[in-house]
Amino acid sequence: MSITMKLYFTSLLLLLCSSFALATAFEKVVVAVDHAPPYGMVSEDGKVSGAIVDIMREIQRTLPIKLEYVACPFSRCLKMLEQNELDVMGGLIRTEAREQKMQFLTPPYMMLSSSFVFYARADSGLEINNYQDLIGKRIAVMRGAAHFPRFDNDKTLTKVEALSEHNAFDMLLKSRVELVIAVETTADHASVFLQRPSQEIVKMPYRYKDVIYGHIALSKQFARSELADKIQDRLNTLVLNGRLTELVKGYNLPPVTAVALDK
């Protein structure tokens, strides 16, 4: 083999090695997306969108990461995050119980001044005017979901776990439960609810109004990585330069200011 050919193959090998090194420098981050319109959406063909997708893509612009999205029902997403099968999930309410199983990033990017409301069949004749009226009623709750402390900690109520919001409303319409609890802002946007004739499902008068904070959460395993620290730093930067506020504005969410870094 001539010297020219040897140089050619050597250069080609170096080029391939450089390309391989560049490709492997991008670490894969697996992001869960559950269907909670308008903040998280999964189309019929599996395409994902929503605030968490927009935020992670913005973070990707300045970090060497490759994003992989996994569409799953809320309870399944949560379980996979707890089992380190996923790296990132968005829109989670921070609770002491959850902090044992995952790590929350600050600030919360979702701040909803909304209510936890109870839905019933219109033909049920139910009238829930206060908390005590919930006693003795079968209430569908999404598995793993957090609501308000009094409700979540109340062992006297009859709570029936549903795999998803779609499943919860199906249970209601089939009279397997008498009530469904949900965040009003997201439930009213959910396609499963809007596809039902409005006369079939009604909101009860009783509601629990609160400011609901939705965080990005990391699996415990991923949270121990240097990349997780960089994602947190990048999120802080997006708050301080106003970019995070721009991203969530399209979802009718309020501005995320530096004050929110303490949440």
Phi, psi and omega in degrees: 000136182287162179298323180298316180294320179298318179294322179298311181292325177296316179296319180296319180297317179296322179295317179296319180295320179295318179296320179296317180296321180294319180295319183282350179286343180270113182274138180280134177238121183265120186247128178275141174227115175257155186278099179221072183303146000267006189276337174213127184223140177233118181284171181298331179268011173090003179284141183249152177202177181122178186300316183296325178293315180297318182293315181294324177293325177293318178296323181299333183299333184239008178232146181281070181233152173245122185269134174236124183259137177239117178274128182203154174299154185309310184295324179290317177303314182298316180296317180295324177295317180296330182266011179063025176272346175232159180260322190222142173216144183249167173073026183264135174284135183276122177228161179299320181297318181290328181294343176283341188245349183204171179242133183262138173270149174243148006273170170291138180266346177248121175231102185253125170269085189226185182232148165274121183239164181243129179255143178225165172292140182296332182267010184281336183076007181288149176221102180258101183258342180208173185300321183298334180292348178284338184297132179087356179262143175278119187243122178281129177232141176291131181303127178085354183286152175249141182237240173247149191308315182301317180290312184297326184269357184278110181274353182275344181277152178265104183250130181247120184287137175241148182286334183202171177296322176302313180297320181298315181288329174297317178299321179295312183293336178264009176063025176278339172225165180257340182217156170233132174260137180201160172286123187303316184300317182277324182296322181291339177269341186297134183299327181298327181279316184292336180283348179274143174303133187302334182284350182277330185232134180229154175272142176277153180299324182287138177208159175243110184268137182201165169270120185255123180258127178250120184256162162275132179239147179245149173294154182301321181293313181293327182297338181276356183273158176295328180296324178298319178297321180292324178294319176298317179298318181294321178297318177300318180296320180296330176289310186293327180268002176084357183293325180295321176299319178298319184293321184273348181301323180294347179254017180059035176260148183289165179302146175254110185256174180299333177300327183291346180297341180270356184283000000 
